[in-house]
Amino acid sequence: MRIIEQMAVDLDLDARVVACPIVRESDGLALSSRNVYLKGPDRQAATVLYRALEAVRREVAAGQRDAAHLMVALRKVIESEPGVALDYAEIVDAETLEPVVTLRRTCYVLLAAFVGGTRLIDNALIEQDGESYQVSL
């Protein structure tokens, strides 16, 4: 989303970028055209991406603000699922997309993983609301 917004500004496009919530299956898997490539046990294993983001949400709700700690929680969940290989995971500032050390303003949790031979991506928004943070999955 942030990259598309910046492209619209940089290219002086007469367009407004509108963010929409991620549409998810009942088990949390984000809807994607890539999901058709998930066969058998890979489909169930793919829900680990959502479970990893949920782990981050729980840690943030408990007061955790250290990005490295949050990433350990995320990786632990991903690594618990056989057949899933984490490709990329980072917590980045929502404006600059630079990695953060400590939650201080609105951020994104970004992740990509291979489930079998299929590369899936997912993300969560960590919004600052005064002294607290809310995670939107």
C-alpha positions as CSV (number, residue, x, y, z in Angstrom):
1,M,0.0,0.0,0.0
2,R,2.7,2.5,1.0
3,I,4.7,1.8,-2.1
4,I,1.7,2.4,-4.3
5,E,0.9,5.6,-2.5
6,Q,4.4,6.9,-3.1
7,M,4.3,5.9,-6.7
8,A,1.1,7.9,-7.2
9,V,2.8,10.9,-5.7
10,D,6.1,10.5,-7.5
11,L,4.3,10.0,-10.9
12,D,1.9,12.9,-10.2
13,L,-1.0,10.6,-10.9
14,D,-4.5,12.0,-10.5
15,A,-5.6,9.1,-8.4
16,R,-6.5,8.4,-4.8
17,V,-5.2,5.1,-3.3
18,V,-7.7,3.5,-1.0
19,A,-6.7,0.9,1.6
20,C,-9.0,-2.0,2.1
21,P,-8.8,-4.7,4.8
22,I,-7.3,-8.1,3.9
23,V,-9.9,-10.6,3.1
24,R,-9.2,-13.9,4.8
25,E,-10.6,-17.4,4.8
26,S,-12.2,-18.6,8.0
27,D,-8.9,-20.1,9.1
28,G,-7.0,-16.8,8.6
29,L,-5.3,-17.5,5.3
30,A,-5.3,-14.4,3.2
31,L,-7.2,-14.7,-0.1
32,S,-4.8,-14.9,-3.0
33,S,-4.7,-16.4,-6.5
34,R,-1.6,-18.3,-5.3
35,N,-3.8,-20.3,-2.9
36,V,-4.9,-22.6,-5.8
37,Y,-1.3,-24.0,-5.8
38,L,-1.7,-25.2,-2.2
39,K,-2.5,-28.9,-2.3
40,G,-3.3,-31.3,0.6
41,P,-1.3,-30.6,3.7
42,D,0.2,-27.4,2.2
43,R,-3.2,-25.7,2.5
44,Q,-3.4,-26.4,6.2
45,A,0.3,-25.5,6.7
46,A,-0.2,-22.1,5.0
47,T,-2.3,-20.9,7.9
48,V,1.0,-20.6,9.9
49,L,1.4,-17.1,8.3
50,Y,-1.7,-15.9,10.1
51,R,-0.8,-17.7,13.3
52,A,2.6,-16.0,13.2
53,L,0.9,-12.6,12.8
54,E,-1.5,-13.5,15.7
55,A,1.6,-14.3,17.9
56,V,2.9,-10.8,17.2
57,R,-0.6,-9.3,17.9
58,R,-0.7,-11.1,21.3
59,E,2.9,-9.9,22.2
60,V,2.0,-6.3,21.3
61,A,-1.3,-6.5,23.3
62,A,0.8,-7.7,26.3
63,G,2.9,-4.6,26.0
64,Q,5.9,-5.8,24.0
65,R,7.5,-3.0,22.0
66,D,10.9,-4.5,21.0
67,A,10.9,-5.5,17.3
68,A,13.5,-8.2,17.8
69,H,11.4,-9.8,20.5
70,L,8.3,-9.7,18.2
71,M,10.3,-11.2,15.4
72,V,11.5,-14.1,17.6
73,A,7.8,-14.8,18.4
74,L,6.9,-14.7,14.7
75,R,9.8,-16.9,13.6
76,K,9.1,-19.5,16.4
77,V,5.6,-20.0,15.0
78,I,6.7,-20.3,11.4
79,E,9.5,-22.7,12.3
80,S,7.1,-24.9,14.1
81,E,5.3,-25.8,10.8
82,P,7.1,-28.5,8.8
83,G,7.3,-27.8,5.1
84,V,7.2,-24.0,5.5
85,A,10.3,-21.9,4.9
86,L,10.4,-18.3,5.9
87,D,11.7,-16.2,3.1
88,Y,11.4,-12.7,4.6
89,A,10.0,-11.1,7.8
90,E,10.5,-7.6,9.0
91,I,8.8,-4.9,11.1
92,V,9.0,-1.6,9.3
93,D,7.9,2.0,9.8
94,A,4.6,2.6,7.9
95,E,5.9,5.8,6.3
96,T,9.5,5.1,5.5
97,L,9.4,1.2,5.2
98,E,12.7,1.2,7.1
99,P,13.1,-1.6,9.7
100,V,12.4,-0.5,13.3
101,V,14.1,-1.4,16.5
102,T,11.3,-0.4,18.9
103,L,7.6,0.4,18.2
104,R,7.3,4.1,18.4
105,R,4.8,4.8,15.7
106,T,2.6,3.0,13.2
107,C,4.4,0.0,11.6
108,Y,3.8,-3.0,9.3
109,V,4.7,-6.6,10.0
110,L,5.7,-8.0,6.6
111,L,6.4,-11.6,5.8
112,A,6.8,-14.0,3.0
113,A,7.2,-17.8,3.2
114,F,7.4,-20.8,0.9
115,V,4.7,-23.4,1.6
116,G,5.8,-26.3,-0.5
117,G,6.7,-24.7,-3.8
118,T,4.3,-21.7,-3.3
119,R,5.5,-18.3,-2.1
120,L,2.9,-16.6,0.1
121,I,2.9,-13.1,1.5
122,D,1.0,-11.6,4.4
123,N,1.1,-8.5,6.6
124,A,-0.4,-6.8,9.6
125,L,-0.7,-3.2,10.5
126,I,0.4,-2.1,14.0
127,E,-1.3,1.3,14.6
128,Q,-0.3,3.6,17.4
129,D,-3.2,4.9,19.4
130,G,-1.8,7.2,22.0
131,E,0.3,5.1,24.4
132,S,-1.2,1.8,23.1
133,Y,-1.0,-0.2,19.8
134,Q,-3.6,-2.1,17.9
135,V,-2.7,-4.8,15.5
136,S,-5.0,-5.3,12.4
137,L,-4.7,-8.6,10.6
